[in-house]
């Protein structure tokens, strides 16, 4: 939503202030708009394969949604991990085999729909719990594997943001291309009256205006929003990693989730008392 608010401010500050002393009609040069849009689409198509282009187009609408990574989600996540690890401590690792193999049917996982919505997170949890049940890997080996997987996920998730950043950097140059095409057109009409030449030159400069405005006012904010989403989305994997490794190193469930709590950004991190009270309330249900 803030992206749209920002767009309104950008348009008000640029086109709105221009309208006070200029004619908006002078900015309406349809062929300039068509050329800029066509060049941008061509750049995206030429820079991507089908899979990466699909990832870019699929990521753009997500910037209009609010982030799901908030304190409520992390409270649910920590509660889920606490319940799983408590069961392990009481009944042994083999007791969670059914939960791990079929989390959708698990009485524990099904209590946390906010976590279950993200299949990547559920898969990350169950994969490493499965390794713990197998008992063939030590904490150091699992930590190394977790780091590699998180790094891979991070790089893959960053691709749409990098692509939008690259596109934002290219659009001003495309605007210059369109402007130069307009200037070439003007030079071919150099014998026309000054009023006609002035209109043609103004139309050519619209290309430069559009390129800069679209780049820094519209496309780059999308890239920044996507980058922010990736950073927020990666944090949840570090929380899971911290909790599971603490458990593997012999810490009690209550202490293990404290490791995870400390990993969180301050805005999303519940206090120790908040988390403890939340766990007590869940037990009472």
Backbone as JSON, one array per atom type, in Angstrom:
{
  "sequence": "XXXXXXXXXXXXXXXXXXXXXXXXXXXXXXXXXXXXXXXXXXXXXXXXXXXXXXXXXXXXXXXXXXXXXXXXXXXXXXXXXXXXXXXXXXXXXXXXXXXXXXXXXXXXXXXXXXXXXXXXXXXXXXXXXXXXXXXXXXXXXXXXXXXXXXXXXXXXXXXXXXXXXXXXXXXXXXXXXXXXXXXXXXXXXXXXXXXXXXXXXXXXXXXXXXXXXXXXXXXXXXXXXXXXXXXXXXXXXXXXXXXXXXXXXXXXXXXXXXXXXXXXXXXXXXXXXXXXXXXXXXXXX",
  "N": [[0.82, -1.21, 0.0], [1.95, 1.26, 0.77], [3.63, 1.65, -1.36], [1.94, 2.49, -3.43], [1.04, 4.88, -2.33], [3.44, 6.26, -2.31], [3.83, 6.45, -5.08], [1.78, 8.21, -5.79], [2.64, 10.52, -4.49], [5.04, 10.97, -5.89], [4.05, 11.5, -8.49], [2.51, 13.76, -7.94], [4.48, 15.55, -7.11], [6.02, 15.82, -9.39], [4.57, 15.81, -12.06], [2.35, 17.18, -11.08], [3.34, 19.64, -10.0], [4.42, 20.67, -12.33], [2.14, 21.12, -13.81], [1.15, 23.44, -12.76], [2.37, 25.64, -13.99], [2.65, 24.89, -16.59], [1.57, 23.18, -19.62], [-0.24, 20.25, -19.45], [-0.86, 18.82, -21.65], [1.35, 18.96, -23.29], [2.97, 17.0, -22.38], [1.82, 14.71, -23.22], [2.63, 12.52, -25.36], [2.0, 10.05, -27.17], [3.49, 8.14, -28.73], [6.03, 8.29, -27.63], [5.64, 7.24, -25.08], [4.83, 4.67, -25.8], [7.18, 3.75, -27.01], [9.04, 3.79, -24.88], [7.86, 1.93, -23.1], [7.85, -0.35, -24.72], [10.62, -0.73, -25.16], [11.43, -1.26, -22.55], [10.03, -3.64, -21.94], [11.19, -5.25, -23.9], [13.83, -5.27, -22.99], [13.55, -6.68, -20.56], [12.64, -9.19, -21.51], [14.77, -9.94, -23.14], [16.77, -10.19, -21.26], [16.2, -12.32, -19.64], [15.47, -15.83, -19.05], [12.69, -18.1, -19.68], [11.89, -19.17, -17.13], [13.1, -17.45, -15.22], [11.98, -15.02, -16.0], [9.31, -15.49, -15.44], [9.52, -15.65, -12.67], [10.22, -13.02, -12.03], [7.95, -11.55, -12.94], [6.05, -12.74, -11.32], [6.84, -11.91, -8.82], [6.48, -9.15, -8.67], [3.69, -8.33, -8.11], [3.63, -8.92, -5.4], [4.66, -6.83, -3.94], [2.63, -5.14, -3.35], [1.29, -6.25, -1.29], [0.97, -6.61, 2.26], [3.67, -7.34, 4.52], [4.05, -10.71, 5.61], [5.66, -11.37, 7.65], [5.76, -10.89, 10.8], [5.41, -10.0, 14.32], [3.36, -11.64, 15.33], [3.4, -13.9, 13.62], [5.96, -14.91, 14.19], [5.69, -15.51, 16.87], [3.9, -17.63, 16.69], [5.52, -19.41, 15.24], [7.68, -19.89, 17.04], [6.24, -21.03, 19.1], [5.31, -23.35, 17.86], [7.75, -24.7, 17.35], [8.59, -25.01, 19.97], [6.62, -26.73, 20.95], [7.01, -29.01, 19.37], [9.66, -29.71, 20.07], [9.35, -30.13, 22.77], [7.78, -32.39, 22.79], [9.6, -34.17, 21.69], [11.49, -34.22, 23.75], [10.06, -35.4, 25.83], [9.04, -37.81, 24.76], [10.87, -38.84, 23.0], [12.84, -38.82, 19.92], [11.73, -40.38, 17.86], [9.04, -40.1, 18.21], [8.04, -37.94, 16.81], [7.99, -38.63, 14.2], [5.73, -39.13, 12.58], [4.59, -36.57, 12.5], [6.53, -35.17, 11.13], [6.69, -36.47, 8.63], [4.16, -36.1, 7.55], [3.08, -33.24, 7.77], [0.72, -31.79, 7.27], [-1.32, -33.36, 8.28], [-0.63, -33.47, 10.88], [-1.31, -33.14, 14.33], [0.02, -31.19, 15.72], [1.36, -29.37, 13.9], [-0.9, -28.52, 12.47], [-2.13, -26.78, 14.16], [-1.07, -24.36, 13.74], [-1.74, -22.43, 11.47], [-0.75, -20.09, 10.26], [1.96, -20.52, 9.97], [1.92, -22.8, 8.43], [1.07, -21.84, 5.98], [3.26, -21.1, 4.53], [4.96, -23.04, 2.55], [7.63, -23.45, 2.05], [8.92, -22.82, 4.44], [7.78, -24.74, 6.15], [8.75, -27.03, 4.92], [11.48, -26.67, 5.33], [11.66, -26.86, 8.12], [10.68, -29.5, 8.58], [12.43, -31.06, 7.07], [14.9, -30.85, 8.42], [14.22, -31.73, 10.93], [13.67, -34.31, 10.27], [16.22, -35.22, 9.64], [17.32, -35.06, 12.17], [15.83, -37.01, 13.45], [16.74, -39.22, 12.07], [19.34, -39.33, 13.01], [21.94, -39.46, 12.02], [23.61, -37.35, 11.49], [25.73, -34.84, 12.87], [25.54, -31.83, 14.95], [27.24, -29.87, 13.89], [27.53, -30.59, 11.18], [24.89, -30.41, 10.29], [24.42, -27.69, 10.74], [26.16, -26.54, 8.87], [24.99, -27.46, 6.5], [22.51, -26.22, 6.7], [23.28, -23.53, 6.48], [24.19, -23.46, 3.84], [21.82, -24.05, 2.46], [20.18, -21.88, 3.22], [21.64, -19.79, 2.14], [21.42, -20.41, -0.58], [18.64, -20.2, -0.94], [18.38, -17.48, -0.35], [19.84, -16.24, -2.43], [18.36, -17.07, -4.66], [15.86, -15.93, -4.09], [16.52, -13.26, -4.25], [16.79, -12.71, -6.93], [14.58, -11.58, -8.57], [14.53, -8.97, -7.46], [17.11, -8.03, -8.08], [16.9, -8.05, -10.85], [14.9, -6.13, -11.33], [16.23, -3.93, -10.32], [18.3, -3.73, -12.15], [16.79, -3.19, -14.44], [15.7, -0.71, -13.74], [18.02, 0.8, -13.83], [18.5, 0.76, -16.54], [16.4, 2.02, -17.85], [16.56, 4.96, -17.92], [18.54, 5.27, -19.93], [17.17, 4.2, -22.07], [15.24, 6.14, -22.31], [16.83, 8.22, -23.24], [17.51, 7.19, -25.73], [15.0, 7.26, -26.98], [14.6, 10.02, -26.9], [16.71, 10.92, -28.53], [15.91, 9.83, -30.95], [13.71, 11.42, -31.36], [14.94, 13.93, -31.65], [16.39, 13.52, -33.99], [14.25, 13.37, -35.71], [13.36, 15.99, -35.49], [15.53, 17.36, -36.66], [15.16, 16.68, -39.26], [13.12, 18.28, -39.95], [13.92, 20.89, -40.01], [13.37, 23.22, -41.35], [10.87, 24.01, -40.64], [8.35, 26.19, -39.09], [9.23, 28.12, -36.11], [7.44, 27.63, -33.95], [6.4, 25.12, -34.5], [8.75, 23.59, -34.52], [9.52, 23.94, -31.87], [7.51, 22.55, -30.51], [8.03, 19.99, -31.43], [10.62, 19.54, -30.44], [10.1, 19.69, -27.72], [8.46, 17.43, -27.48], [10.35, 15.46, -28.04], [12.01, 15.67, -25.81], [10.36, 14.69, -23.88], [10.77, 11.98, -23.84], [13.23, 11.64, -22.48], [12.45, 12.68, -20.01], [10.42, 10.84, -19.28], [11.92, 8.46, -19.09], [13.67, 8.94, -16.91], [11.83, 9.53, -14.85], [10.22, 7.18, -14.71], [12.18, 5.3, -14.06], [13.49, 6.11, -11.54], [11.34, 6.92, -10.02], [9.36, 4.94, -10.13], [10.12, 2.22, -10.95], [12.53, 1.58, -9.55], [11.71, 1.87, -6.78], [10.13, -0.47, -6.61], [12.08, -2.44, -6.87], [13.53, -1.93, -4.52], [11.59, -2.52, -2.59], [11.24, -5.26, -3.08], [13.78, -6.2, -2.38], [13.73, -5.62, 0.35], [11.7, -7.35, 1.16], [12.93, -9.81, 0.71], [15.02, -9.78, 2.6], [13.55, -9.7, 4.97], [12.15, -12.07, 4.68], [14.16, -13.97, 4.84], [14.94, -14.06, 7.44], [13.33, -15.74, 9.01], [14.24, -18.31, 8.53], [16.71, -18.31, 9.75], [15.93, -18.11, 12.38], [14.65, -20.59, 12.8], [16.86, -22.25, 12.35], [18.56, -21.49, 14.51], [17.06, -22.35, 16.73], [16.72, -25.16, 16.34], [19.38, -26.05, 16.24], [20.25, -25.35, 18.79], [18.68, -27.08, 20.27], [19.72, -29.54, 19.38], [22.19, -29.37, 20.52], [21.67, -29.94, 23.09], [20.13, -28.24, 24.72], [17.29, -27.33, 26.68], [13.81, -27.21, 25.55], [12.59, -24.71, 26.24], [14.8, -23.05, 26.53], [16.0, -23.34, 24.05], [14.2, -22.1, 22.23], [14.57, -19.55, 23.04], [17.02, -18.93, 21.96], [16.25, -18.69, 19.31], [14.46, -16.53, 19.49], [16.18, -14.42, 20.07], [17.39, -13.98, 17.64], [15.71, -12.52, 16.07], [14.62, -9.48, 14.37], [14.42, -6.35, 16.07], [11.92, -5.06, 15.93], [10.14, -7.13, 15.49], [10.54, -8.88, 17.5], [9.35, -10.65, 20.24], [9.15, -9.91, 23.74], [10.91, -11.57, 26.45], [9.12, -12.11, 28.52], [6.66, -11.8, 27.19], [6.71, -13.93, 25.35], [6.9, -16.11, 27.08], [4.48, -15.88, 28.48], [2.71, -16.22, 26.38], [3.2, -18.88, 25.63], [2.36, -20.19, 27.96], [-0.38, -19.58, 27.91], [-1.16, -20.93, 25.59], [-0.74, -23.55, 26.37], [-2.77, -23.83, 28.15], [-5.01, -24.09, 26.62]],
  "CA": [[0.0, 0.0, 0.0], [2.82, 2.43, 0.81], [4.17, 1.84, -2.7], [0.97, 3.3, -4.17], [1.09, 6.21, -1.73], [4.66, 6.86, -2.83], [3.61, 6.79, -6.49], [0.94, 9.42, -5.82], [3.51, 11.64, -4.11], [5.96, 11.2, -7.01], [3.3, 12.16, -9.57], [2.11, 15.1, -7.49], [5.66, 16.4, -7.04], [6.58, 16.04, -10.73], [3.54, 16.25, -12.99], [1.47, 18.15, -10.42], [3.98, 20.97, -9.95], [4.56, 21.15, -13.71], [0.83, 21.57, -14.29], [0.88, 24.78, -12.23], [2.85, 26.67, -14.91], [2.8, 24.35, -17.94], [0.43, 22.46, -20.17], [-0.1, 18.79, -19.36], [-0.98, 18.28, -23.0], [2.68, 18.87, -23.9], [3.6, 15.74, -21.94], [1.13, 13.58, -23.83], [3.19, 12.15, -26.67], [1.75, 8.6, -27.09], [4.55, 7.31, -29.31], [7.15, 8.27, -26.68], [5.25, 6.28, -24.04], [4.85, 3.34, -26.4], [8.57, 3.37, -27.24], [9.66, 3.49, -23.57], [7.29, 0.67, -22.6], [8.33, -1.42, -25.59], [12.04, -0.96, -24.88], [11.54, -1.87, -21.21], [9.6, -5.04, -22.08], [12.21, -5.93, -24.68], [15.0, -5.47, -22.11], [13.23, -7.76, -19.62], [12.57, -10.45, -22.24], [16.12, -10.29, -23.61], [17.67, -10.42, -20.12], [15.75, -13.45, -18.82], [14.9, -17.03, -19.62], [11.28, -18.22, -19.31], [11.7, -19.39, -15.7], [13.44, -16.24, -14.47], [11.0, -13.99, -16.34], [8.12, -15.82, -14.66], [9.8, -15.29, -11.27], [10.17, -11.55, -11.93], [6.55, -11.13, -13.08], [5.31, -13.23, -10.16], [7.24, -11.2, -7.6], [6.07, -7.74, -8.68], [2.45, -8.07, -7.36], [3.8, -9.12, -3.95], [5.03, -5.58, -3.26], [1.41, -4.46, -2.94], [0.77, -6.93, -0.11], [1.71, -6.38, 3.49], [4.58, -8.43, 4.86], [3.51, -11.68, 6.58], [6.67, -11.61, 8.69], [5.53, -9.97, 11.9], [5.55, -10.6, 15.64], [2.38, -12.72, 15.5], [3.9, -15.1, 12.93], [7.12, -15.45, 14.9], [5.18, -16.12, 18.11], [3.38, -18.94, 16.28], [6.66, -20.26, 14.87], [8.39, -20.3, 18.25], [5.35, -21.93, 19.84], [5.33, -24.63, 17.14], [9.03, -25.35, 17.61], [8.6, -25.39, 21.38], [5.75, -27.9, 21.14], [7.69, -30.15, 18.74], [10.84, -30.09, 20.86], [8.87, -30.66, 24.06], [7.35, -33.77, 22.52], [10.84, -34.94, 21.53], [12.13, -34.36, 25.07], [9.26, -36.29, 26.66], [8.74, -39.11, 24.16], [11.94, -39.28, 22.11], [12.81, -38.31, 18.55], [10.86, -41.17, 16.99], [7.64, -39.73, 18.44], [7.6, -36.9, 15.87], [8.16, -39.12, 12.83], [4.48, -38.91, 11.85], [4.43, -35.12, 12.31], [7.51, -34.73, 10.13], [6.39, -37.05, 7.33], [2.88, -35.57, 7.04], [2.75, -32.1, 8.63], [-0.66, -31.35, 7.06], [-2.19, -34.16, 9.14], [-0.08, -33.45, 12.23], [-2.09, -32.34, 15.3], [0.84, -30.06, 16.18], [1.52, -28.4, 12.81], [-2.2, -27.98, 12.05], [-2.55, -25.74, 15.11], [-0.38, -23.12, 13.39], [-1.99, -22.18, 10.04], [0.07, -19.0, 9.73], [3.24, -21.12, 9.57], [1.64, -23.79, 7.38], [0.85, -21.16, 4.72], [4.54, -21.01, 3.81], [5.41, -24.42, 2.41], [9.1, -23.47, 2.12], [9.27, -22.84, 5.87], [7.39, -26.06, 6.67], [9.7, -28.0, 4.36], [12.77, -26.45, 6.0], [11.55, -27.42, 9.48], [10.52, -30.95, 8.57], [13.64, -31.69, 6.52], [15.96, -30.95, 9.43], [13.72, -32.62, 11.98], [13.84, -35.67, 9.74], [17.64, -35.55, 9.82], [17.53, -35.28, 13.6], [15.24, -38.32, 13.76], [17.65, -40.22, 11.52], [20.45, -39.41, 13.95], [23.21, -39.77, 11.37], [24.4, -36.14, 11.32], [25.91, -34.07, 14.11], [25.1, -30.44, 14.88], [28.12, -29.1, 13.01], [27.21, -30.93, 9.8], [23.58, -29.85, 9.98], [24.57, -26.23, 10.66], [26.78, -26.24, 7.58], [23.99, -27.7, 5.46], [21.52, -25.15, 6.84], [23.86, -22.3, 5.94], [24.21, -23.58, 2.38], [20.44, -23.96, 1.96], [19.71, -20.51, 3.42], [22.34, -18.97, 1.14], [20.81, -20.71, -1.88], [17.31, -19.6, -0.92], [18.56, -16.04, -0.36], [20.26, -15.86, -3.78], [17.23, -17.29, -5.56], [14.83, -14.95, -3.78], [17.0, -11.93, -4.61], [16.89, -12.51, -8.38], [13.64, -10.56, -9.09], [14.95, -7.63, -7.02], [18.27, -7.65, -8.88], [16.45, -7.79, -12.21], [14.21, -4.85, -11.33], [17.26, -2.91, -10.13], [18.96, -3.61, -13.44], [15.85, -2.53, -15.35], [15.64, 0.69, -13.34], [19.23, 1.44, -14.32], [18.51, 0.81, -18.0], [15.31, 2.84, -18.4], [16.99, 6.31, -18.35], [19.23, 5.17, -21.22], [16.13, 4.01, -23.08], [14.65, 7.46, -22.5], [17.74, 8.98, -24.09], [17.35, 6.65, -27.08], [13.76, 7.81, -27.52], [14.81, 11.45, -27.1], [17.57, 11.1, -29.71], [15.06, 9.56, -32.12], [12.9, 12.63, -31.55], [15.81, 14.99, -32.14], [16.63, 13.19, -35.41], [13.03, 13.77, -36.41], [13.36, 17.46, -35.52], [16.53, 17.81, -37.63], [14.6, 16.49, -40.6], [12.1, 19.3, -40.18], [14.57, 22.11, -39.55], [12.82, 24.39, -42.05], [9.52, 24.29, -40.16], [8.26, 27.38, -38.25], [9.73, 27.92, -34.74], [6.42, 27.06, -33.06], [6.33, 23.68, -34.8], [10.01, 22.99, -34.06], [9.49, 23.93, -30.41], [6.65, 21.44, -30.09], [8.71, 18.73, -31.74], [11.73, 19.38, -29.49], [9.49, 19.37, -26.43], [8.04, 16.03, -27.54], [11.54, 14.61, -27.96], [12.51, 15.7, -24.43], [9.46, 13.88, -23.05], [11.39, 10.66, -23.72], [14.19, 11.71, -21.37], [11.64, 12.86, -18.79], [9.77, 9.57, -18.94], [12.92, 7.47, -18.68], [14.15, 9.23, -15.55], [10.71, 9.42, -13.9], [9.85, 5.77, -14.55], [13.27, 4.58, -13.41], [13.72, 6.43, -10.12], [10.09, 7.14, -9.3], [8.43, 3.82, -10.17], [10.7, 0.88, -11.01], [13.49, 1.37, -8.46], [11.02, 1.55, -5.52], [9.73, -1.88, -6.63], [13.3, -3.22, -6.58], [13.84, -1.76, -3.09], [10.58, -3.28, -1.83], [11.55, -6.69, -3.23], [14.96, -6.45, -1.55], [13.29, -5.63, 1.76], [10.95, -8.59, 1.39], [13.88, -10.93, 0.78], [15.72, -9.72, 3.88], [12.59, -10.09, 6.01], [11.8, -13.47, 4.49], [15.28, -14.85, 5.19], [15.12, -14.09, 8.9], [12.59, -16.85, 9.61], [15.07, -19.51, 8.43], [17.75, -18.18, 10.78], [15.27, -18.41, 13.66], [14.51, -22.05, 12.86], [18.2, -22.8, 12.48], [19.06, -21.26, 15.87], [16.31, -23.17, 17.68], [17.02, -26.58, 16.15], [20.77, -26.32, 16.62], [20.31, -25.28, 20.25], [18.12, -28.34, 20.75], [20.69, -30.61, 19.1], [23.32, -29.22, 21.45], [21.26, -30.39, 24.41], [19.38, -27.26, 25.51], [15.86, -27.61, 26.87], [12.99, -26.46, 24.59], [12.39, -23.32, 26.66], [16.05, -22.33, 26.27], [16.24, -23.39, 22.6], [13.42, -21.06, 21.53], [15.17, -18.27, 23.4], [18.04, -18.71, 20.93], [15.54, -18.2, 18.13], [13.91, -15.2, 19.78], [17.26, -13.43, 20.02], [17.79, -13.77, 16.24], [14.73, -11.67, 15.4], [14.75, -8.03, 14.36], [13.83, -5.8, 17.29], [10.51, -4.72, 15.73], [9.35, -8.36, 15.44], [10.95, -9.76, 18.59], [8.6, -10.55, 21.5], [10.0, -9.92, 24.93], [10.95, -12.87, 27.12], [7.87, -12.25, 29.27], [5.58, -11.98, 26.23], [6.78, -15.28, 24.81], [6.59, -17.05, 28.16], [3.04, -15.79, 28.74], [2.03, -16.8, 25.22], [3.33, -20.34, 25.72], [1.48, -20.63, 29.04], [-1.76, -19.48, 27.46], [-1.4, -21.99, 24.63], [-0.82, -24.8, 27.11], [-4.06, -23.9, 28.83], [-6.11, -24.29, 25.68]],
  "C": [[0.86, 1.27, 0.0], [3.45, 2.7, -0.55], [3.25, 2.74, -3.51], [0.94, 4.73, -3.64], [2.32, 6.97, -2.25], [4.51, 7.29, -4.28], [2.8, 8.08, -6.62], [1.78, 10.65, -5.49], [4.46, 12.0, -5.24], [5.26, 11.95, -8.14], [2.9, 13.58, -9.2], [3.3, 16.06, -7.52], [6.24, 16.71, -8.42], [5.53, 16.63, -11.67], [2.66, 17.33, -12.37], [2.07, 19.55, -10.38], [4.19, 21.55, -11.34], [3.26, 21.75, -14.2], [0.49, 22.99, -13.82], [1.27, 25.85, -13.25], [3.0, 26.17, -16.35], [1.56, 23.61, -18.38], [0.68, 20.96, -20.11], [-0.19, 18.14, -20.74], [0.37, 18.11, -23.68], [3.39, 17.58, -23.52], [2.96, 14.52, -22.58], [1.62, 13.37, -25.26], [3.11, 10.61, -26.73], [2.87, 7.73, -27.63], [5.77, 7.22, -28.4], [6.87, 7.25, -25.58], [5.35, 4.85, -24.59], [6.28, 2.85, -26.6], [9.26, 2.99, -25.93], [9.17, 2.16, -23.03], [7.8, -0.51, -23.41], [9.79, -1.75, -25.33], [12.24, -1.65, -23.54], [11.15, -3.34, -21.26], [10.65, -5.84, -22.85], [13.45, -6.23, -23.85], [14.75, -6.62, -21.15], [13.24, -9.12, -20.33], [13.97, -10.9, -22.66], [17.05, -10.67, -22.47], [17.33, -11.68, -19.34], [15.37, -14.64, -19.67], [13.45, -17.13, -19.17], [11.06, -18.36, -17.8], [11.99, -18.14, -14.89], [12.47, -15.11, -14.76], [9.7, -14.22, -15.57], [8.31, -15.44, -13.2], [9.7, -13.79, -11.06], [8.72, -11.07, -11.96], [5.71, -11.58, -11.89], [5.62, -12.48, -8.9], [6.69, -9.79, -7.53], [4.75, -7.5, -7.91], [2.61, -8.19, -5.84], [4.15, -7.84, -3.22], [3.81, -4.81, -2.8], [0.8, -5.08, -1.68], [1.6, -6.55, 1.11], [2.6, -7.58, 3.8], [3.93, -9.4, 5.85], [4.44, -11.9, 7.76], [6.55, -10.56, 9.79], [5.62, -10.72, 13.22], [4.6, -11.78, 15.83], [2.85, -14.01, 14.84], [5.05, -15.73, 13.7], [6.72, -16.06, 16.25], [4.64, -17.51, 17.8], [4.52, -19.9, 15.96], [7.39, -20.78, 16.11], [7.55, -21.26, 19.09], [5.33, -23.31, 19.19], [6.62, -25.39, 17.44], [9.12, -25.81, 19.06], [7.79, -26.66, 21.6], [6.4, -29.16, 20.55], [8.84, -30.64, 19.61], [10.45, -30.62, 22.23], [8.42, -32.1, 23.91], [8.58, -34.68, 22.38], [11.46, -35.22, 22.89], [11.39, -35.36, 25.95], [9.18, -37.71, 26.11], [9.83, -39.64, 23.24], [11.76, -38.8, 20.68], [11.84, -39.07, 17.64], [9.39, -40.78, 17.12], [7.13, -38.69, 17.45], [7.71, -37.35, 14.42], [6.91, -38.87, 12.0], [4.25, -37.43, 11.56], [5.33, -34.63, 11.18], [7.13, -35.22, 8.74], [5.1, -36.49, 6.72], [2.43, -34.41, 7.92], [1.31, -31.61, 8.48], [-1.64, -32.09, 7.97], [-1.72, -34.15, 10.6], [-0.94, -32.61, 13.16], [-1.3, -31.14, 15.82], [0.92, -28.99, 15.09], [0.19, -27.74, 12.44], [-2.72, -26.89, 12.98], [-1.96, -24.38, 14.73], [-0.54, -22.83, 11.9], [-1.14, -21.07, 9.44], [1.43, -19.51, 9.27], [3.02, -22.07, 8.39], [1.41, -23.14, 6.02], [2.12, -21.1, 3.87], [5.14, -22.41, 3.7], [6.93, -24.53, 2.44], [9.57, -23.57, 3.57], [8.96, -24.2, 6.47], [8.37, -27.12, 6.19], [11.06, -27.89, 5.04], [12.75, -27.08, 7.4], [11.55, -28.94, 9.43], [11.75, -31.67, 8.03], [14.69, -31.88, 7.6], [15.51, -31.74, 10.65], [13.89, -34.07, 11.56], [15.29, -36.13, 9.89], [17.96, -35.82, 11.29], [17.0, -36.64, 14.02], [16.16, -39.43, 13.26], [18.88, -40.41, 12.37], [21.8, -39.68, 13.33], [24.13, -38.56, 11.22], [24.55, -35.44, 12.67], [25.52, -32.62, 13.88], [25.94, -29.62, 13.92], [27.77, -29.35, 11.54], [25.86, -30.33, 9.39], [23.64, -28.33, 9.87], [25.16, -25.82, 9.31], [25.79, -26.4, 6.44], [22.91, -26.62, 5.5], [22.03, -23.86, 6.21], [23.86, -22.31, 4.42], [22.8, -23.41, 1.82], [19.9, -22.54, 2.1], [20.35, -19.58, 2.39], [21.74, -19.17, -0.24], [19.44, -20.06, -1.99], [17.41, -18.08, -1.06], [18.92, -15.55, -1.77], [19.11, -15.99, -4.77], [16.15, -16.24, -5.35], [15.22, -13.54, -4.21], [16.95, -11.67, -6.11], [15.88, -11.48, -8.9], [14.04, -9.14, -8.69], [16.14, -7.14, -7.84], [17.85, -7.28, -10.31], [15.73, -6.46, -12.31], [15.19, -3.7, -11.14], [18.0, -2.65, -11.44], [18.08, -2.88, -14.45], [15.74, -1.05, -15.03], [16.86, 1.45, -13.84], [19.25, 1.62, -15.83], [17.48, 1.79, -18.57], [15.74, 4.27, -18.75], [17.72, 6.3, -19.7], [18.23, 4.97, -22.35], [15.43, 5.33, -23.37], [15.51, 8.34, -23.39], [17.64, 8.52, -25.54], [16.11, 7.25, -27.74], [13.91, 9.31, -27.8], [15.66, 11.72, -28.35], [16.78, 10.84, -30.99], [14.19, 10.78, -32.43], [13.71, 13.77, -32.11], [16.14, 14.76, -33.62], [15.43, 13.61, -36.25], [12.95, 15.28, -36.55], [14.34, 17.96, -36.59], [16.04, 17.64, -39.06], [13.55, 17.52, -40.94], [12.62, 20.69, -39.83], [14.01, 23.37, -40.23], [11.43, 24.78, -41.58], [9.52, 25.55, -39.29], [8.74, 27.09, -36.83], [8.71, 27.27, -33.82], [6.31, 25.54, -33.26], [7.57, 22.97, -34.3], [10.03, 22.89, -32.53], [8.65, 22.78, -29.88], [7.33, 20.1, -30.31], [9.87, 18.47, -30.77], [11.2, 19.02, -28.1], [9.05, 17.92, -26.37], [9.21, 15.08, -27.42], [12.05, 14.54, -26.52], [11.61, 14.93, -23.47], [10.05, 12.49, -22.85], [12.38, 10.61, -22.57], [13.46, 11.82, -20.03], [11.02, 11.55, -18.34], [10.76, 8.54, -18.43], [13.37, 7.69, -17.25], [13.04, 9.05, -14.53], [10.34, 7.96, -13.64], [10.92, 5.0, -13.78], [13.3, 4.84, -11.91], [12.43, 6.62, -9.33], [9.2, 5.92, -9.2], [9.1, 2.44, -10.11], [11.67, 0.63, -9.85], [12.81, 1.16, -7.1], [10.54, 0.1, -5.46], [10.92, -2.76, -6.28], [13.65, -3.12, -5.1], [12.86, -2.52, -2.21], [10.86, -4.78, -1.9], [12.78, -7.06, -2.41], [14.59, -6.52, -0.08], [12.55, -6.92, 2.08], [11.89, -9.79, 1.53], [14.59, -10.95, 2.13], [14.8, -10.15, 5.02], [12.26, -11.58, 5.91], [12.91, -14.44, 4.85], [15.42, -15.02, 6.7], [14.46, -15.32, 9.53], [13.42, -18.14, 9.57], [16.2, -19.48, 9.46], [17.19, -18.47, 12.17], [15.16, -19.93, 13.84], [15.86, -22.72, 13.08], [18.71, -22.67, 13.92], [18.37, -22.17, 16.88], [16.69, -24.64, 17.56], [18.44, -26.92, 16.55], [20.94, -26.27, 18.14], [19.77, -26.57, 20.86], [19.09, -29.5, 20.53], [21.88, -30.57, 20.04], [22.91, -29.46, 22.9], [20.48, -29.4, 25.26], [17.91, -27.65, 25.58], [15.04, -26.76, 25.9], [12.81, -24.99, 24.95], [13.63, -22.47, 26.37], [16.3, -22.27, 24.76], [15.46, -22.31, 21.86], [13.91, -19.66, 21.9], [16.3, -17.92, 22.42], [17.39, -18.12, 19.68], [14.99, -16.8, 18.33], [14.97, -14.12, 19.63], [17.7, -13.11, 18.59], [16.92, -12.72, 15.56], [15.11, -10.2, 15.4], [13.97, -7.47, 15.55], [12.34, -5.49, 17.13], [9.59, -5.95, 15.78], [9.6, -9.26, 16.65], [10.06, -9.58, 19.82], [9.57, -10.52, 22.67], [9.97, -11.32, 25.54], [9.64, -13.13, 27.84], [6.69, -12.51, 28.33], [5.55, -13.41, 25.71], [6.41, -16.31, 25.87], [5.1, -17.06, 28.45], [2.25, -16.43, 27.61], [2.07, -18.33, 25.27], [2.43, -20.91, 26.83], [0.04, -20.63, 28.63], [-2.1, -20.59, 26.46], [-1.52, -23.35, 25.31], [-2.19, -24.97, 27.74], [-5.23, -24.16, 27.93], [-6.33, -25.76, 25.37]]
}
